[in-house]
Amino acid sequence: MGPTDLYAVGTLVFHGRMTSGELAAKTGLTTGATTRLIDRLEARGLVRRVPDPADRRRVLVEAVEAQGVDLDDALAPAREKLARVFADCTADEIATLTEHFERAAPAFHEAIEAIRDAR
């Protein structure tokens, strides 16, 4: 499984079910690429499409408890490398970095949307 697939499944696990458009916005993919991503993940049994209980015309995508795919195991190498990067940081430095990324991530998503809208 590639990094985009892992990121998408992790996003669904963390944020819960969402529309394909919302997943596209969170991953930065086009809607077409997101549809192919969902098809791939659904074929592997990692996600499923379910009707939106609030609006039966909409379809939501949700993560499925998958056999044989452990996100913690898949992400362990990245977590270990990041742990080494941050090992020498003080608690204050970690707090500053956390605040930065919490503020920067939405800005990047807004920029992605602006670029997409400009096309």
Backbone as numpy.savetxt, mean C-alpha at the origin, in Angstrom:
# Nx Ny Nz CAx CAy CAz Cx Cy Cz
6.84 -12.50 -5.43 5.98 -11.33 -5.43 6.89 -10.09 -5.43
6.54 -9.14 -6.29 7.35 -7.93 -6.41 7.03 -6.90 -5.34
7.84 -5.86 -5.28 7.66 -4.84 -4.25 6.32 -4.11 -4.35
5.84 -3.88 -5.57 4.55 -3.20 -5.72 3.43 -4.06 -5.18
3.48 -5.36 -5.46 2.47 -6.28 -4.95 2.48 -6.30 -3.42
3.69 -6.39 -2.86 3.81 -6.39 -1.40 3.28 -5.09 -0.80
3.64 -3.98 -1.44 3.18 -2.68 -0.94 1.66 -2.60 -0.98
1.06 -3.07 -2.08 -0.39 -3.00 -2.21 -1.08 -3.86 -1.16
-0.61 -5.08 -0.96 -1.21 -5.94 0.06 -1.02 -5.32 1.44
0.17 -4.83 1.72 0.41 -4.17 3.00 -0.49 -2.97 3.21
-0.72 -2.21 2.15 -1.61 -1.05 2.23 -3.02 -1.49 2.58
-3.49 -2.56 1.95 -4.84 -3.06 2.24 -4.93 -3.63 3.65
-3.88 -4.29 4.10 -3.88 -4.82 5.47 -3.92 -3.66 6.46
-3.12 -2.63 6.21 -3.01 -1.50 7.15 -4.26 -0.62 7.13
-4.73 -0.25 5.93 -5.84 0.71 5.81 -7.21 0.04 5.72
-7.26 -1.24 5.42 -8.54 -1.93 5.25 -9.04 -1.81 3.82
-10.22 -2.33 3.60 -10.75 -2.38 2.24 -10.91 -0.99 1.66
-10.75 -0.93 0.33 -10.87 0.34 -0.39 -11.20 0.06 -1.84
-11.60 1.10 -2.55 -11.87 0.96 -3.97 -10.56 0.82 -4.74
-10.65 0.37 -5.97 -9.43 0.27 -6.78 -8.85 1.65 -7.03
-9.70 2.68 -7.15 -9.21 4.04 -7.32 -8.44 4.54 -6.12
-8.92 4.20 -4.93 -8.20 4.58 -3.71 -6.86 3.85 -3.62
-6.86 2.58 -4.01 -5.61 1.82 -4.01 -4.64 2.41 -5.04
-5.16 2.81 -6.18 -4.32 3.45 -7.21 -3.67 4.71 -6.65
-4.46 5.52 -5.94 -3.92 6.75 -5.36 -2.83 6.46 -4.33
-3.03 5.42 -3.52 -2.06 5.11 -2.47 -0.78 4.50 -3.04
-0.89 3.77 -4.15 0.28 3.13 -4.74 0.96 4.00 -5.79
0.24 5.00 -6.30 0.79 5.85 -7.35 0.68 5.23 -8.73
-0.06 4.14 -8.85 -0.24 3.48 -10.13 -1.42 4.09 -10.89
-1.44 3.89 -12.19 -2.62 4.29 -12.97 -3.75 3.33 -12.63
-4.97 3.70 -12.99 -6.11 2.82 -12.70 -5.99 1.51 -13.48
-5.48 1.57 -14.71 -5.30 0.34 -15.49 -4.29 -0.59 -14.86
-3.16 -0.03 -14.43 -2.14 -0.84 -13.77 -2.66 -1.40 -12.45
-3.49 -0.63 -11.76 -4.05 -1.10 -10.49 -5.01 -2.26 -10.73
-5.79 -2.20 -11.79 -6.69 -3.31 -12.12 -5.89 -4.58 -12.38
-4.79 -4.47 -13.13 -3.94 -5.64 -13.38 -3.31 -6.13 -12.08
-2.90 -5.20 -11.22 -2.35 -5.56 -9.91 -3.37 -6.34 -9.10
-4.59 -5.85 -9.03 -5.65 -6.53 -8.26 -5.92 -7.90 -8.86
-5.97 -7.99 -10.19 -6.18 -9.30 -10.84 -5.09 -10.29 -10.42
-3.83 -9.81 -10.44 -2.69 -10.66 -10.05 -2.81 -11.12 -8.60
-3.11 -10.17 -7.72 -3.22 -10.50 -6.30 -4.41 -11.39 -6.01
-5.49 -11.17 -6.74 -6.68 -12.01 -6.57 -6.39 -13.44 -7.04
-5.65 -13.58 -8.15 -5.29 -14.91 -8.65 -4.42 -15.67 -7.65
-3.61 -14.94 -6.88 -2.76 -15.56 -5.85 -3.50 -15.80 -4.54
-4.75 -15.33 -4.47 -5.53 -15.51 -3.25 -5.19 -14.53 -2.15
-4.59 -13.39 -2.52 -4.17 -12.40 -1.52 -5.21 -11.31 -1.27
-6.04 -11.05 -2.26 -7.10 -10.05 -2.13 -8.38 -10.61 -2.75
-9.47 -9.96 -2.43 -10.74 -10.30 -3.08 -11.54 -9.03 -3.29
-12.38 -9.08 -4.30 -13.30 -7.98 -4.59 -14.62 -8.29 -3.89
-15.15 -7.31 -3.17 -16.41 -7.49 -2.44 -17.31 -6.28 -2.71
-18.63 -6.50 -2.70 -19.53 -5.35 -2.89 -19.44 -4.39 -1.71
-19.55 -3.11 -2.00 -19.56 -2.09 -0.95 -20.91 -2.17 -0.26
-20.94 -2.42 1.06 -22.23 -2.54 1.75 -23.03 -1.23 1.72
-22.35 -0.10 1.57 -23.04 1.19 1.55 -23.56 1.56 0.15
-22.98 0.96 -0.88 -23.36 1.29 -2.26 -23.08 0.06 -3.11
-24.11 -0.72 -3.40 -23.93 -2.00 -4.08 -23.37 -1.86 -5.49
-23.34 -0.64 -6.03 -22.77 -0.45 -7.37 -21.25 -0.42 -7.32
-20.69 -0.13 -6.14 -19.24 -0.05 -6.00 -18.66 -1.39 -5.55
-17.42 -1.60 -5.93 -16.69 -2.80 -5.51 -15.50 -2.35 -4.69
-15.27 -3.05 -3.60 -14.11 -2.78 -2.74 -13.12 -3.93 -2.87
-11.88 -3.64 -2.60 -10.83 -4.66 -2.59 -10.37 -4.80 -1.15
-10.24 -6.04 -0.69 -9.77 -6.27 0.67 -8.72 -7.37 0.68
-7.82 -7.28 1.63 -6.79 -8.30 1.80 -7.43 -9.56 2.35
-6.86 -10.69 1.97 -7.33 -12.00 2.43 -6.21 -12.62 3.24
-6.57 -13.28 4.31 -5.58 -14.03 5.08 -5.06 -15.12 4.15
-3.84 -14.97 3.68 -3.32 -15.85 2.63 -2.44 -16.95 3.19
-2.63 -18.15 2.65 -1.78 -19.29 2.97 -0.44 -19.09 2.25
0.64 -19.29 2.95 1.94 -19.31 2.31 2.56 -17.95 2.03
1.86 -16.86 2.32 2.45 -15.54 2.12 2.42 -14.82 3.46
3.57 -14.63 4.02 3.69 -13.96 5.31 4.36 -12.61 5.06
3.58 -11.55 5.18 4.13 -10.21 4.91 5.30 -9.89 5.83
5.22 -10.31 7.07 6.34 -10.05 7.99 7.62 -10.70 7.47
7.52 -11.95 7.00 8.70 -12.62 6.45 9.19 -11.92 5.18
8.25 -11.54 4.32 8.63 -10.90 3.05 9.30 -9.56 3.28
8.85 -8.83 4.30 9.39 -7.50 4.56 10.57 -7.49 5.54
10.87 -8.64 6.11 11.94 -8.71 7.11 13.28 -8.17 6.61
13.73 -8.49 5.39 15.01 -7.94 4.95 15.03 -6.41 4.91
13.95 -5.81 4.45 13.88 -4.35 4.41 13.87 -3.78 5.82
13.13 -4.40 6.71 13.08 -3.92 8.09 14.45 -4.02 8.77
15.18 -5.10 8.48 16.51 -5.27 9.07 17.46 -4.19 8.57
17.43 -3.90 7.27 18.30 -2.86 6.71 17.94 -1.49 7.29
16.65 -1.19 7.40 16.24 0.09 7.98 16.62 0.17 9.45
16.52 -0.93 10.16 16.92 -0.94 11.57 18.39 -0.56 11.71
19.22 -1.05 10.79 20.65 -0.69 10.84 20.85 0.79 10.51
20.07 1.31 9.57 20.17 2.73 9.21 19.82 3.60 10.41
18.77 3.22 11.13 18.28 4.06 12.23 18.89 3.70 13.59
19.74 2.70 13.64 20.29 2.23 14.92 21.02 3.32 15.69
21.68 4.22 14.99 22.46 5.27 15.66 21.66 6.54 15.92
20.39 6.55 15.56 19.57 7.74 15.75 19.08 7.81 17.20
18.97 9.03 17.68 18.40 9.24 19.01 16.87 9.18 18.90
16.23 9.11 20.03 14.76 9.10 20.05 14.21 10.38 19.43
14.87 11.50 19.70 14.43 12.77 19.12 14.58 12.78 17.60
15.67 12.22 17.11 15.87 12.14 15.66 14.82 11.25 15.00
14.51 10.13 15.63 13.46 9.24 15.11 12.12 9.97 15.09
11.83 10.73 16.15 10.58 11.49 16.21 10.52 12.52 15.09
11.64 13.18 14.83 11.69 14.17 13.75 11.49 13.51 12.40
12.15 12.39 12.18 11.98 11.67 10.91 10.55 11.17 10.74
9.97 10.65 11.80 8.59 10.16 11.74 7.64 11.29 11.37
7.81 12.43 12.03 6.96 13.58 11.72 7.14 14.01 10.27
8.39 14.03 9.81 8.66 14.42 8.43 7.93 13.49 7.46
8.08 12.19 7.63 7.46 11.25 6.70 5.94 11.26 6.79
5.40 11.51 7.98 3.94 11.61 8.11 3.41 12.82 7.36
4.20 13.89 7.32 3.78 15.09 6.58 4.12 14.99 5.10
5.24 14.34 4.78 5.69 14.27 3.38 4.86 13.29 2.55
4.45 12.19 3.13 3.73 11.17 2.36 2.46 11.73 1.71
1.60 12.44 2.45 0.42 13.01 1.79 0.79 14.01 0.69
1.86 14.76 0.89 2.30 15.72 -0.14 2.70 14.98 -1.41
3.41 13.87 -1.27 3.78 13.07 -2.44 2.54 12.53 -3.14
1.57 12.06 -2.36 0.34 11.53 -2.97 -0.42 12.64 -3.71
-0.46 13.84 -3.13 -1.11 14.97 -3.81 -0.38 15.32 -5.09
0.95 15.27 -5.07 1.74 15.54 -6.27 1.47 14.50 -7.35
1.38 13.25 -6.96 1.06 12.19 -7.91 -0.29 12.46 -8.56
-1.27 12.83 -7.75 -2.60 13.13 -8.29 -2.56 14.32 -9.24
-1.79 15.36 -8.88 -1.68 16.53 -9.74 -1.05 16.17 -11.09
-0.02 15.34 -11.06 0.62 14.88 -12.29 -0.36 14.07 -13.12
-1.07 13.17 -12.45 -2.04 12.33 -13.15 -3.15 13.19 -13.77
-3.63 14.19 -13.03 -4.70 15.06 -13.53 -4.23 15.92 -14.70
-2.95 16.29 -14.71 -2.40 17.14 -15.76 -2.31 16.40 -17.10
-2.27 15.09 -17.05 -2.19 14.31 -18.30 -3.46 14.42 -19.00
